[in-house]
């Protein structure tokens, strides 16, 4: 699903009311009856039917066949509702070009009310199999179904915003988070390029970059966190004026606590991803790399960030406060 913001500025308040009604009606209905949409929106049935027809043409809602007479919210409509929420806060007033896409997200350049360029990340879980999502997104509840990908996308965006906010506040090299709504996350635009695209860097910078990345893995662990997907696809490289490069860390929904039952596996996998990349890309292999057992033995905790955000695997004995307002949102139901 590609974001088409062309019609966003032309949607009327009544159309947004109907779109919001479809969203709210999804609490108890996979397909929201037209009568319920009219009731929630507070508009006349005749007017609602006309508006639904227009929203259907723009692919903001979908029509289900069979016995059910009703509509479901499409990703396009969910995009519009999220962007409209941020536009009311003046954090997003225009949408530019798409600058990236992946299995689970789309990335766009946007601008705020002052013309400052930002990055809008739109989570789109569902492009890969649910088994893959369960593997990478450990925070999904045991026995939970992927019946509503929008709900899972919203959960991923909320978790990423929480992680990014706390990491940025503690000086980690991550984008600055500005806003989020539903499945969308707004962050700073950092002039950089993906590590996977780096073909050559000065020879003397290769071991320096390797050390910075390993130090970053260790520092996260010393704060109680493991990235879980620390590789060339989730790392950016920013060039300095002196010719050196600094890493920027992105993509956090899958982060876990160092108390997680599989923490050592995730930590070692992160380390091995970097070692493998440097062997293949730069023909560089170091005899030094961090071990999870050593970090636990030393027990040096800078901060307890896993406790602060109640990351997956944290043995606090309760659900995360950061996520309590989204874990069971008022307008989504997980269908089995």
C-alpha positions as protocol buffer text, in pm:
chain_id: "A"
residue {
  index: 1
  type: UNK
  ca { x: 0 y: 0 z: 0 }
}
residue {
  index: 2
  type: UNK
  ca { x: 159 y: 324 z: -117 }
}
residue {
  index: 3
  type: UNK
  ca { x: 62 y: 649 z: 49 }
}
residue {
  index: 4
  type: UNK
  ca { x: -125 y: 879 z: -187 }
}
residue {
  index: 5
  type: UNK
  ca { x: -170 y: 1209 z: -8 }
}
residue {
  index: 6
  type: UNK
  ca { x: -320 y: 1387 z: -309 }
}
residue {
  index: 7
  type: UNK
  ca { x: -678 y: 1376 z: -184 }
}
residue {
  index: 8
  type: UNK
  ca { x: -592 y: 1436 z: 181 }
}
residue {
  index: 9
  type: UNK
  ca { x: -632 y: 1813 z: 166 }
}
residue {
  index: 10
  type: UNK
  ca { x: -964 y: 1783 z: -15 }
}
residue {
  index: 11
  type: UNK
  ca { x: -1139 y: 1550 z: 228 }
}
residue {
  index: 12
  type: UNK
  ca { x: -1427 y: 1726 z: 401 }
}
residue {
  index: 13
  type: UNK
  ca { x: -1490 y: 1722 z: 777 }
}
residue {
  index: 14
  type: UNK
  ca { x: -1792 y: 1499 z: 711 }
}
residue {
  index: 15
  type: UNK
  ca { x: -1578 y: 1249 z: 522 }
}
residue {
  index: 16
  type: UNK
  ca { x: -1332 y: 1237 z: 809 }
}
residue {
  index: 17
  type: UNK
  ca { x: -1621 y: 1183 z: 1050 }
}
residue {
  index: 18
  type: UNK
  ca { x: -1733 y: 882 z: 850 }
}
residue {
  index: 19
  type: UNK
  ca { x: -1377 y: 751 z: 822 }
}
residue {
  index: 20
  type: UNK
  ca { x: -1336 y: 787 z: 1198 }
}
residue {
  index: 21
  type: UNK
  ca { x: -1670 y: 610 z: 1251 }
}
residue {
  index: 22
  type: UNK
  ca { x: -1546 y: 313 z: 1049 }
}
residue {
  index: 23
  type: UNK
  ca { x: -1233 y: 305 z: 1264 }
}
residue {
  index: 24
  type: UNK
  ca { x: -1430 y: 322 z: 1589 }
}
residue {
  index: 25
  type: UNK
  ca { x: -1679 y: 63 z: 1467 }
}
residue {
  index: 26
  type: UNK
  ca { x: -1393 y: -183 z: 1422 }
}
residue {
  index: 27
  type: UNK
  ca { x: -1391 y: -235 z: 1798 }
}
residue {
  index: 28
  type: UNK
  ca { x: -1650 y: -510 z: 1774 }
}
residue {
  index: 29
  type: UNK
  ca { x: -1687 y: -562 z: 1400 }
}
residue {
  index: 30
  type: UNK
  ca { x: -1449 y: -694 z: 1137 }
}
residue {
  index: 31
  type: UNK
  ca { x: -1694 y: -545 z: 888 }
}
residue {
  index: 32
  type: UNK
  ca { x: -1869 y: -236 z: 1024 }
}
residue {
  index: 33
  type: UNK
  ca { x: -2241 y: -220 z: 933 }
}
residue {
  index: 34
  type: UNK
  ca { x: -2345 y: 89 z: 741 }
}
residue {
  index: 35
  type: UNK
  ca { x: -2615 y: 165 z: 998 }
}
residue {
  index: 36
  type: UNK
  ca { x: -2357 y: 165 z: 1278 }
}
residue {
  index: 37
  type: UNK
  ca { x: -2130 y: 396 z: 1078 }
}
residue {
  index: 38
  type: UNK
  ca { x: -2419 y: 643 z: 1042 }
}
residue {
  index: 39
  type: UNK
  ca { x: -2497 y: 615 z: 1412 }
}
residue {
  index: 40
  type: UNK
  ca { x: -2137 y: 681 z: 1524 }
}
residue {
  index: 41
  type: UNK
  ca { x: -2081 y: 964 z: 1276 }
}
residue {
  index: 42
  type: UNK
  ca { x: -2407 y: 1137 z: 1364 }
}
residue {
  index: 43
  type: UNK
  ca { x: -2487 y: 1194 z: 998 }
}
residue {
  index: 44
  type: UNK
  ca { x: -2794 y: 1097 z: 799 }
}
residue {
  index: 45
  type: UNK
  ca { x: -2789 y: 752 z: 642 }
}
residue {
  index: 46
  type: UNK
  ca { x: -2831 y: 889 z: 289 }
}
residue {
  index: 47
  type: UNK
  ca { x: -2535 y: 1122 z: 330 }
}
residue {
  index: 48
  type: UNK
  ca { x: -2325 y: 848 z: 488 }
}
residue {
  index: 49
  type: UNK
  ca { x: -2390 y: 613 z: 195 }
}
residue {
  index: 50
  type: UNK
  ca { x: -2276 y: 880 z: -50 }
}
residue {
  index: 51
  type: UNK
  ca { x: -1963 y: 954 z: 150 }
}
residue {
  index: 52
  type: UNK
  ca { x: -1881 y: 584 z: 184 }
}
residue {
  index: 53
  type: UNK
  ca { x: -1905 y: 556 z: -192 }
}
residue {
  index: 54
  type: UNK
  ca { x: -1650 y: 835 z: -233 }
}
residue {
  index: 55
  type: UNK
  ca { x: -1418 y: 685 z: 29 }
}
residue {
  index: 56
  type: UNK
  ca { x: -1445 y: 351 z: -147 }
}
residue {
  index: 57
  type: UNK
  ca { x: -1342 y: 507 z: -479 }
}
residue {
  index: 58
  type: UNK
  ca { x: -1034 y: 653 z: -310 }
}
residue {
  index: 59
  type: UNK
  ca { x: -956 y: 315 z: -152 }
}
residue {
  index: 60
  type: UNK
  ca { x: -976 y: 458 z: 200 }
}
residue {
  index: 61
  type: UNK
  ca { x: -1230 y: 192 z: 299 }
}
residue {
  index: 62
  type: UNK
  ca { x: -1301 y: -153 z: 164 }
}
residue {
  index: 63
  type: UNK
  ca { x: -1630 y: -328 z: 92 }
}
residue {
  index: 64
  type: UNK
  ca { x: -1677 y: -685 z: 202 }
}
residue {
  index: 65
  type: UNK
  ca { x: -1902 y: -912 z: -2 }
}
residue {
  index: 66
  type: UNK
  ca { x: -2122 y: -1196 z: 120 }
}
residue {
  index: 67
  type: UNK
  ca { x: -2382 y: -1157 z: 390 }
}
residue {
  index: 68
  type: UNK
  ca { x: -2218 y: -867 z: 568 }
}
residue {
  index: 69
  type: UNK
  ca { x: -2345 y: -527 z: 460 }
}
residue {
  index: 70
  type: UNK
  ca { x: -2070 y: -300 z: 572 }
}
residue {
  index: 71
  type: UNK
  ca { x: -1723 y: -158 z: 533 }
}
residue {
  index: 72
  type: UNK
  ca { x: -1376 y: -207 z: 674 }
}
residue {
  index: 73
  type: UNK
  ca { x: -1100 y: 48 z: 718 }
}
residue {
  index: 74
  type: UNK
  ca { x: -828 y: 23 z: 451 }
}
residue {
  index: 75
  type: UNK
  ca { x: -464 y: 111 z: 508 }
}
residue {
  index: 76
  type: UNK
  ca { x: -515 y: 423 z: 297 }
}
residue {
  index: 77
  type: UNK
  ca { x: -785 y: 546 z: 534 }
}
residue {
  index: 78
  type: UNK
  ca { x: -569 y: 460 z: 834 }
}
residue {
  index: 79
  type: UNK
  ca { x: -286 y: 664 z: 680 }
}
residue {
  index: 80
  type: UNK
  ca { x: -515 y: 964 z: 637 }
}
residue {
  index: 81
  type: UNK
  ca { x: -644 y: 948 z: 994 }
}
residue {
  index: 82
  type: UNK
  ca { x: -290 y: 932 z: 1134 }
}
residue {
  index: 83
  type: UNK
  ca { x: -157 y: 1216 z: 920 }
}
residue {
  index: 84
  type: UNK
  ca { x: -461 y: 1431 z: 996 }
}
residue {
  index: 85
  type: UNK
  ca { x: -400 y: 1386 z: 1370 }
}
residue {
  index: 86
  type: UNK
  ca { x: -42 y: 1507 z: 1331 }
}
residue {
  index: 87
  type: UNK
  ca { x: -146 y: 1791 z: 1101 }
}
residue {
  index: 88
  type: UNK
  ca { x: -372 y: 1924 z: 1377 }
}
residue {
  index: 89
  type: UNK
  ca { x: -59 y: 1945 z: 1593 }
}
residue {
  index: 90
  type: UNK
  ca { x: 131 y: 2115 z: 1305 }
}
residue {
  index: 91
  type: UNK
  ca { x: 395 y: 1841 z: 1310 }
}
residue {
  index: 92
  type: UNK
  ca { x: 307 y: 1731 z: 955 }
}
residue {
  index: 93
  type: UNK
  ca { x: 161 y: 1979 z: 707 }
}
residue {
  index: 94
  type: UNK
  ca { x: 294 y: 1842 z: 378 }
}
residue {
  index: 95
  type: UNK
  ca { x: 404 y: 1506 z: 242 }
}
residue {
  index: 96
  type: UNK
  ca { x: 697 y: 1471 z: 3 }
}
residue {
  index: 97
  type: UNK
  ca { x: 869 y: 1185 z: -173 }
}
residue {
  index: 98
  type: UNK
  ca { x: 902 y: 829 z: -58 }
}
residue {
  index: 99
  type: UNK
  ca { x: 1267 y: 767 z: 33 }
}
residue {
  index: 100
  type: UNK
  ca { x: 1252 y: 408 z: 151 }
}
residue {
  index: 101
  type: UNK
  ca { x: 1045 y: 95 z: 169 }
}
residue {
  index: 102
  type: UNK
  ca { x: 1079 y: -238 z: 342 }
}
residue {
  index: 103
  type: UNK
  ca { x: 894 y: -552 z: 433 }
}
residue {
  index: 104
  type: UNK
  ca { x: 727 y: -382 z: 728 }
}
residue {
  index: 105
  type: UNK
  ca { x: 730 y: -5 z: 663 }
}
residue {
  index: 106
  type: UNK
  ca { x: 733 y: 284 z: 416 }
}
residue {
  index: 107
  type: UNK
  ca { x: 945 y: 597 z: 468 }
}
residue {
  index: 108
  type: UNK
  ca { x: 854 y: 947 z: 345 }
}
residue {
  index: 109
  type: UNK
  ca { x: 997 y: 1296 z: 371 }
}
residue {
  index: 110
  type: UNK
  ca { x: 744 y: 1538 z: 522 }
}
residue {
  index: 111
  type: UNK
  ca { x: 752 y: 1894 z: 653 }
}
residue {
  index: 112
  type: UNK
  ca { x: 615 y: 2062 z: 963 }
}
residue {
  index: 113
  type: UNK
  ca { x: 443 y: 2399 z: 991 }
}
residue {
  index: 114
  type: UNK
  ca { x: 778 y: 2580 z: 985 }
}
residue {
  index: 115
  type: UNK
  ca { x: 897 y: 2400 z: 674 }
}
residue {
  index: 116
  type: UNK
  ca { x: 1142 y: 2179 z: 861 }
}
residue {
  index: 117
  type: UNK
  ca { x: 1189 y: 1846 z: 686 }
}
residue {
  index: 118
  type: UNK
  ca { x: 1119 y: 1532 z: 889 }
}
residue {
  index: 119
  type: UNK
  ca { x: 1093 y: 1161 z: 827 }
}
residue {
  index: 120
  type: UNK
  ca { x: 757 y: 984 z: 846 }
}
residue {
  index: 121
  type: UNK
  ca { x: 774 y: 610 z: 901 }
}
residue {
  index: 122
  type: UNK
  ca { x: 453 y: 420 z: 831 }
}
residue {
  index: 123
  type: UNK
  ca { x: 446 y: 71 z: 979 }
}
residue {
  index: 124
  type: UNK
  ca { x: 281 y: -185 z: 753 }
}
residue {
  index: 125
  type: UNK
  ca { x: 301 y: -521 z: 921 }
}
residue {
  index: 126
  type: UNK
  ca { x: 144 y: -792 z: 713 }
}
residue {
  index: 127
  type: UNK
  ca { x: 375 y: -785 z: 411 }
}
residue {
  index: 128
  type: UNK
  ca { x: 555 y: -1086 z: 553 }
}
residue {
  index: 129
  type: UNK
  ca { x: 413 y: -1397 z: 713 }
}
residue {
  index: 130
  type: UNK
  ca { x: 276 y: -1393 z: 1066 }
}
residue {
  index: 131
  type: UNK
  ca { x: 540 y: -1650 z: 1161 }
}
residue {
  index: 132
  type: UNK
  ca { x: 808 y: -1397 z: 1069 }
}
residue {
  index: 133
  type: UNK
  ca { x: 629 y: -1125 z: 1267 }
}
residue {
  index: 134
  type: UNK
  ca { x: 607 y: -1352 z: 1571 }
}
residue {
  index: 135
  type: UNK
  ca { x: 978 y: -1426 z: 1540 }
}
residue {
  index: 136
  type: UNK
  ca { x: 1091 y: -1064 z: 1510 }
}
residue {
  index: 137
  type: UNK
  ca { x: 823 y: -893 z: 1722 }
}
residue {
  index: 138
  type: UNK
  ca { x: 856 y: -1072 z: 2053 }
}
residue {
  index: 139
  type: UNK
  ca { x: 613 y: -837 z: 2228 }
}
residue {
  index: 140
  type: UNK
  ca { x: 310 y: -1008 z: 2071 }
}
residue {
  index: 141
  type: UNK
  ca { x: 108 y: -1176 z: 2342 }
}
residue {
  index: 142
  type: UNK
  ca { x: 117 y: -1554 z: 2369 }
}
residue {
  index: 143
  type: UNK
  ca { x: -157 y: -1705 z: 2152 }
}
residue {
  index: 144
  type: UNK
  ca { x: -227 y: -1373 z: 1983 }
}
residue {
  index: 145
  type: UNK
  ca { x: -349 y: -1380 z: 1624 }
}
residue {
  index: 146
  type: UNK
  ca { x: -251 y: -1154 z: 1337 }
}
residue {
  index: 147
  type: UNK
  ca { x: -617 y: -1098 z: 1253 }
}
residue {
  index: 148
  type: UNK
  ca { x: -575 y: -721 z: 1243 }
}
residue {
  index: 149
  type: UNK
  ca { x: -250 y: -603 z: 1088 }
}
residue {
  index: 150
  type: UNK
  ca { x: -339 y: -240 z: 1155 }
}
residue {
  index: 151
  type: UNK
  ca { x: -351 y: -308 z: 1527 }
}
residue {
  index: 152
  type: UNK
  ca { x: -10 y: -478 z: 1513 }
}
residue {
  index: 153
  type: UNK
  ca { x: 131 y: -191 z: 1304 }
}
residue {
  index: 154
  type: UNK
  ca { x: 2 y: 57 z: 1562 }
}
residue {
  index: 155
  type: UNK
  ca { x: 161 y: -145 z: 1841 }
}
residue {
  index: 156
  type: UNK
  ca { x: 494 y: -154 z: 1654 }
}
residue {
  index: 157
  type: UNK
  ca { x: 489 y: 223 z: 1601 }
}
residue {
  index: 158
  type: UNK
  ca { x: 405 y: 288 z: 1966 }
}
residue {
  index: 159
  type: UNK
  ca { x: 687 y: 65 z: 2086 }
}
residue {
  index: 160
  type: UNK
  ca { x: 936 y: 219 z: 1845 }
}
residue {
  index: 161
  type: UNK
  ca { x: 840 y: 569 z: 1956 }
}
residue {
  index: 162
  type: UNK
  ca { x: 886 y: 473 z: 2322 }
}
residue {
  index: 163
  type: UNK
  ca { x: 1228 y: 317 z: 2257 }
}
residue {
  index: 164
  type: UNK
  ca { x: 1346 y: 603 z: 2036 }
}
residue {
  index: 165
  type: UNK
  ca { x: 1236 y: 862 z: 2287 }
}
residue {
  index: 166
  type: UNK
  ca { x: 1424 y: 706 z: 2578 }
}
residue {
  index: 167
  type: UNK
  ca { x: 1734 y: 626 z: 2370 }
}
residue {
  index: 168
  type: UNK
  ca { x: 1754 y: 981 z: 2232 }
}
residue {
  index: 169
  type: UNK
  ca { x: 1710 y: 1125 z: 2580 }
}
residue {
  index: 170
  type: UNK
  ca { x: 2009 y: 919 z: 2699 }
}
residue {
  index: 171
  type: UNK
  ca { x: 2240 y: 1027 z: 2421 }
}
residue {
  index: 172
  type: UNK
  ca { x: 2226 y: 728 z: 2188 }
}
residue {
  index: 173
  type: UNK
  ca { x: 2284 y: 795 z: 1816 }
}
residue {
  index: 174
  type: UNK
  ca { x: 1922 y: 768 z: 1704 }
}
residue {
  index: 175
  type: UNK
  ca { x: 1687 y: 1005 z: 1522 }
}
residue {
  index: 176
  type: UNK
  ca { x: 1497 y: 1250 z: 1740 }
}
residue {
  index: 177
  type: UNK
  ca { x: 1130 y: 1148 z: 1775 }
}
residue {
  index: 178
  type: UNK
  ca { x: 877 y: 1428 z: 1735 }
}
residue {
  index: 179
  type: UNK
  ca { x: 532 y: 1273 z: 1715 }
}
residue {
  index: 180
  type: UNK
  ca { x: 338 y: 956 z: 1649 }
}
residue {
  index: 181
  type: UNK
  ca { x: -19 y: 864 z: 1568 }
}
residue {
  index: 182
  type: UNK
  ca { x: -164 y: 518 z: 1514 }
}
residue {
  index: 183
  type: UNK
  ca { x: 86 y: 331 z: 1292 }
}
residue {
  index: 184
  type: UNK
  ca { x: 291 y: 639 z: 1197 }
}
residue {
  index: 185
  type: UNK
  ca { x: 608 y: 772 z: 1357 }
}
residue {
  index: 186
  type: UNK
  ca { x: 763 y: 1114 z: 1294 }
}
residue {
  index: 187
  type: UNK
  ca { x: 1136 y: 1166 z: 1349 }
}
residue {
  index: 188
  type: UNK
  ca { x: 1425 y: 1392 z: 1250 }
}
residue {
  index: 189
  type: UNK
  ca { x: 1583 y: 1370 z: 906 }
}
residue {
  index: 190
  type: UNK
  ca { x: 1953 y: 1289 z: 942 }
}
residue {
  index: 191
  type: UNK
  ca { x: 2176 y: 1336 z: 635 }
}
residue {
  index: 192
  type: UNK
  ca { x: 2313 y: 983 z: 606 }
}
residue {
  index: 193
  type: UNK
  ca { x: 2298 y: 664 z: 403 }
}
residue {
  index: 194
  type: UNK
  ca { x: 2229 y: 298 z: 488 }
}
residue {
  index: 195
  type: UNK
  ca { x: 2529 y: 92 z: 593 }
}
residue {
  index: 196
  type: UNK
  ca { x: 2428 y: -174 z: 340 }
}
residue {
  index: 197
  type: UNK
  ca { x: 2500 y: 76 z: 59 }
}
residue {
  index: 198
  type: UNK
  ca { x: 2852 y: 154 z: 178 }
}
residue {
  index: 199
  type: UNK
  ca { x: 3100 y: 7 z: -68 }
}
residue {
  index: 200
  type: UNK
  ca { x: 3416 y: 180 z: 45 }
}
residue {
  index: 201
  type: UNK
  ca { x: 3535 y: 388 z: 338 }
}
residue {
  index: 202
  type: UNK
  ca { x: 3892 y: 494 z: 422 }
}
residue {
  index: 203
  type: UNK
  ca { x: 4089 y: 186 z: 523 }
}
residue {
  index: 204
  type: UNK
  ca { x: 4183 y: 332 z: 860 }
}
residue {
  index: 205
  type: UNK
  ca { x: 3815 y: 401 z: 932 }
}
residue {
  index: 206
  type: UNK
  ca { x: 3706 y: 38 z: 896 }
}
residue {
  index: 207
  type: UNK
  ca { x: 3828 y: -79 z: 1240 }
}
residue {
  index: 208
  type: UNK
  ca { x: 3707 y: 246 z: 1393 }
}
residue {
  index: 209
  type: UNK
  ca { x: 3354 y: 195 z: 1262 }
}
residue {
  index: 210
  type: UNK
  ca { x: 3362 y: -170 z: 1368 }
}
residue {
  index: 211
  type: UNK
  ca { x: 3458 y: -67 z: 1723 }
}
residue {
  index: 212
  type: UNK
  ca { x: 3186 y: 199 z: 1734 }
}
residue {
  index: 213
  type: UNK
  ca { x: 2922 y: -55 z: 1637 }
}
residue {
  index: 214
  type: UNK
  ca { x: 3039 y: -312 z: 1891 }
}
residue {
  index: 215
  type: UNK
  ca { x: 3056 y: -43 z: 2158 }
}
residue {
  index: 216
  type: UNK
  ca { x: 2700 y: 54 z: 2071 }
}
residue {
  index: 217
  type: UNK
  ca { x: 2580 y: -304 z: 2119 }
}
residue {
  index: 218
  type: UNK
  ca { x: 2759 y: -318 z: 2456 }
}
residue {
  index: 219
  type: UNK
  ca { x: 2628 y: 20 z: 2567 }
}
residue {
  index: 220
  type: UNK
  ca { x: 2271 y: -86 z: 2490 }
}
residue {
  index: 221
  type: UNK
  ca { x: 2325 y: -401 z: 2695 }
}
residue {
  index: 222
  type: UNK
  ca { x: 2470 y: -198 z: 2981 }
}
residue {
  index: 223
  type: UNK
  ca { x: 2141 y: -10 z: 2978 }
}
residue {
  index: 224
  type: UNK
  ca { x: 1943 y: -335 z: 2982 }
}
residue {
  index: 225
  type: UNK
  ca { x: 1851 y: -348 z: 2613 }
}
residue {
  index: 226
  type: UNK
  ca { x: 1930 y: -567 z: 2313 }
}
residue {
  index: 227
  type: UNK
  ca { x: 1840 y: -439 z: 1967 }
}
residue {
  index: 228
  type: UNK
  ca { x: 1759 y: -781 z: 1825 }
}
residue {
  index: 229
  type: UNK
  ca { x: 1802 y: -683 z: 1459 }
}
residue {
  index: 230
  type: UNK
  ca { x: 2136 y: -501 z: 1462 }
}
residue {
  index: 231
  type: UNK
  ca { x: 2258 y: -527 z: 1103 }
}
residue {
  index: 232
  type: UNK
  ca { x: 2347 y: -327 z: 792 }
}
residue {
  index: 233
  type: UNK
  ca { x: 1978 y: -279 z: 709 }
}
residue {
  index: 234
  type: UNK
  ca { x: 1901 y: -103 z: 1038 }
}
residue {
  index: 235
  type: UNK
  ca { x: 2212 y: 113 z: 1060 }
}
residue {
  index: 236
  type: UNK
  ca { x: 2281 y: 444 z: 891 }
}
residue {
  index: 237
  type: UNK
  ca { x: 2622 y: 603 z: 842 }
}
residue {
  index: 238
  type: UNK
  ca { x: 2675 y: 977 z: 879 }
}
residue {
  index: 239
  type: UNK
  ca { x: 2987 y: 1130 z: 730 }
}
residue {
  index: 240
  type: UNK
  ca { x: 3182 y: 1383 z: 934 }
}
residue {
  index: 241
  type: UNK
  ca { x: 3370 y: 1682 z: 798 }
}
residue {
  index: 242
  type: UNK
  ca { x: 3703 y: 1516 z: 877 }
}
residue {
  index: 243
  type: UNK
  ca { x: 3615 y: 1220 z: 655 }
}
residue {
  index: 244
  type: UNK
  ca { x: 3525 y: 986 z: 936 }
}
residue {
  index: 245
  type: UNK
  ca { x: 3187 y: 820 z: 977 }
}
residue {
  index: 246
  type: UNK
  ca { x: 2947 y: 775 z: 1269 }
}
residue {
  index: 247
  type: UNK
  ca { x: 2671 y: 514 z: 1297 }
}
residue {
  index: 248
  type: UNK
  ca { x: 2303 y: 598 z: 1345 }
}
residue {
  index: 249
  type: UNK
  ca { x: 2076 y: 329 z: 1486 }
}
residue {
  index: 250
  type: UNK
  ca { x: 1720 y: 284 z: 1357 }
}
residue {
  index: 251
  type: UNK
  ca { x: 1427 y: 39 z: 1380 }
}
residue {
  index: 252
  type: UNK
  ca { x: 1351 y: -59 z: 1740 }
}
residue {
  index: 253
  type: UNK
  ca { x: 1015 y: -241 z: 1778 }
}
residue {
  index: 254
  type: UNK
  ca { x: 1183 y: -578 z: 1833 }
}
residue {
  index: 255
  type: UNK
  ca { x: 1415 y: -465 z: 2116 }
}
residue {
  index: 256
  type: UNK
  ca { x: 1418 y: -685 z: 2427 }
}
residue {
  index: 257
  type: UNK
  ca { x: 1550 y: -672 z: 2781 }
}
residue {
  index: 258
  type: UNK
  ca { x: 1879 y: -832 z: 2881 }
}
residue {
  index: 259
  type: UNK
  ca { x: 1663 y: -1032 z: 3123 }
}
residue {
  index: 260
  type: UNK
  ca { x: 1475 y: -1191 z: 2833 }
}
residue {
  index: 261
  type: UNK
  ca { x: 1492 y: -1569 z: 2826 }
}
residue {
  index: 262
  type: UNK
  ca { x: 1656 y: -1556 z: 2481 }
}
residue {
  index: 263
  type: UNK
  ca { x: 1871 y: -1250 z: 2552 }
}
residue {
  index: 264
  type: UNK
  ca { x: 2203 y: -1423 z: 2491 }
}
residue {
  index: 265
  type: UNK
  ca { x: 2085 y: -1554 z: 2154 }
}
residue {
  index: 266
  type: UNK
  ca { x: 1969 y: -1209 z: 2039 }
}
residue {
  index: 267
  type: UNK
  ca { x: 2284 y: -1041 z: 2166 }
}
residue {
  index: 268
  type: UNK
  ca { x: 2516 y: -1291 z: 1996 }
}
residue {
  index: 269
  type: UNK
  ca { x: 2317 y: -1267 z: 1675 }
}
residue {
  index: 270
  type: UNK
  ca { x: 2357 y: -888 z: 1672 }
}
residue {
  index: 271
  type: UNK
  ca { x: 2732 y: -924 z: 1721 }
}
residue {
  index: 272
  type: UNK
  ca { x: 2766 y: -1191 z: 1454 }
}
residue {
  index: 273
  type: UNK
  ca { x: 2569 y: -983 z: 1200 }
}
residue {
  index: 274
  type: UNK
  ca { x: 2827 y: -705 z: 1227 }
}
residue {
  index: 275
  type: UNK
  ca { x: 3123 y: -943 z: 1216 }
}
residue {
  index: 276
  type: UNK
  ca { x: 2983 y: -1116 z: 908 }
}
residue {
  index: 277
  type: UNK
  ca { x: 2912 y: -786 z: 729 }
}
residue {
  index: 278
  type: UNK
  ca { x: 3263 y: -654 z: 789 }
}
residue {
  index: 279
  type: UNK
  ca { x: 3418 y: -981 z: 669 }
}
residue {
  index: 280
  type: UNK
  ca { x: 3221 y: -980 z: 345 }
}
residue {
  index: 281
  type: UNK
  ca { x: 3216 y: -608 z: 267 }
}
residue {
  index: 282
  type: UNK
  ca { x: 3554 y: -485 z: 393 }
}
residue {
  index: 283
  type: UNK
  ca { x: 3749 y: -810 z: 427 }
}
residue {
  index: 284
  type: UNK
  ca { x: 3803 y: -716 z: 790 }
}
residue {
  index: 285
  type: UNK
  ca { x: 3791 y: -949 z: 1085 }
}
residue {
  index: 286
  type: UNK
  ca { x: 3876 y: -853 z: 1440 }
}
residue {
  index: 287
  type: UNK
  ca { x: 3987 y: -1089 z: 1714 }
}
residue {
  index: 288
  type: UNK
  ca { x: 3788 y: -883 z: 1961 }
}
residue {
  index: 289
  type: UNK
  ca { x: 3413 y: -888 z: 2001 }
}
residue {
  index: 290
  type: UNK
  ca { x: 3178 y: -865 z: 2300 }
}
residue {
  index: 291
  type: UNK
  ca { x: 3038 y: -1170 z: 2479 }
}
residue {
  index: 292
  type: UNK
  ca { x: 2704 y: -1161 z: 2653 }
}
residue {
  index: 293
  type: UNK
  ca { x: 2833 y: -1371 z: 2944 }
}
residue {
  index: 294
  type: UNK
  ca { x: 3112 y: -1121 z: 3007 }
}
residue {
  index: 295
  type: UNK
  ca { x: 2873 y: -828 z: 3014 }
}
residue {
  index: 296
  type: UNK
  ca { x: 2646 y: -1004 z: 3263 }
}
residue {
  index: 297
  type: UNK
  ca { x: 2942 y: -1102 z: 3476 }
}
residue {
  index: 298
  type: UNK
  ca { x: 3073 y: -746 z: 3492 }
}
residue {
  index: 299
  type: UNK
  ca { x: 2722 y: -624 z: 3572 }
}
residue {
  index: 300
  type: UNK
  ca { x: 2783 y: -262 z: 3476 }
}
residue {
  index: 301
  type: UNK
  ca { x: 2446 y: -91 z: 3436 }
}
residue {
  index: 302
  type: UNK
  ca { x: 2454 y: 269 z: 3317 }
}
residue {
  index: 303
  type: UNK
  ca { x: 2077 y: 293 z: 3321 }
}
residue {
  index: 304
  type: UNK
  ca { x: 1786 y: 52 z: 3346 }
}
residue {
  index: 305
  type: UNK
  ca { x: 1617 y: 149 z: 3024 }
}
residue {
  index: 306
  type: UNK
  ca { x: 1448 y: -189 z: 2992 }
}
residue {
  index: 307
  type: UNK
  ca { x: 1274 y: -109 z: 3320 }
}
residue {
  index: 308
  type: UNK
  ca { x: 1189 y: 245 z: 3207 }
}
residue {
  index: 309
  type: UNK
  ca { x: 1010 y: 125 z: 2893 }
}
residue {
  index: 310
  type: UNK
  ca { x: 929 y: -218 z: 3037 }
}
residue {
  index: 311
  type: UNK
  ca { x: 1081 y: -395 z: 2740 }
}
residue {
  index: 312
  type: UNK
  ca { x: 987 y: -747 z: 2640 }
}
residue {
  index: 313
  type: UNK
  ca { x: 1146 y: -995 z: 2879 }
}
residue {
  index: 314
  type: UNK
  ca { x: 1178 y: -748 z: 3165 }
}
residue {
  index: 315
  type: UNK
  ca { x: 1084 y: -937 z: 3478 }
}
residue {
  index: 316
  type: UNK
  ca { x: 871 y: -667 z: 3635 }
}
residue {
  index: 317
  type: UNK
  ca { x: 563 y: -883 z: 3666 }
}
residue {
  index: 318
  type: UNK
  ca { x: 321 y: -641 z: 3498 }
}
residue {
  index: 319
  type: UNK
  ca { x: 228 y: -498 z: 3160 }
}
residue {
  index: 320
  type: UNK
  ca { x: 421 y: -199 z: 3032 }
}
residue {
  index: 321
  type: UNK
  ca { x: 278 y: 137 z: 3133 }
}
residue {
  index: 322
  type: UNK
  ca { x: 418 y: 293 z: 2816 }
}
residue {
  index: 323
  type: UNK
  ca { x: 196 y: 65 z: 2608 }
}
residue {
  index: 324
  type: UNK
  ca { x: -111 y: 25 z: 2825 }
}
residue {
  index: 325
  type: UNK
  ca { x: -314 y: 265 z: 2612 }
}
residue {
  index: 326
  type: UNK
  ca { x: -244 y: 80 z: 2290 }
}
residue {
  index: 327
  type: UNK
  ca { x: -223 y: -287 z: 2387 }
}
residue {
  index: 328
  type: UNK
  ca { x: -602 y: -311 z: 2367 }
}
residue {
  index: 329
  type: UNK
  ca { x: -706 y: 6 z: 2180 }
}
residue {
  index: 330
  type: UNK
  ca { x: -1067 y: 118 z: 2195 }
}
residue {
  index: 331
  type: UNK
  ca { x: -1127 y: 69 z: 1827 }
}
residue {
  index: 332
  type: UNK
  ca { x: -964 y: -261 z: 1738 }
}
residue {
  index: 333
  type: UNK
  ca { x: -1039 y: -622 z: 1801 }
}
residue {
  index: 334
  type: UNK
  ca { x: -803 y: -907 z: 1729 }
}
residue {
  index: 335
  type: UNK
  ca { x: -997 y: -1168 z: 1535 }
}
residue {
  index: 336
  type: UNK
  ca { x: -898 y: -1533 z: 1556 }
}
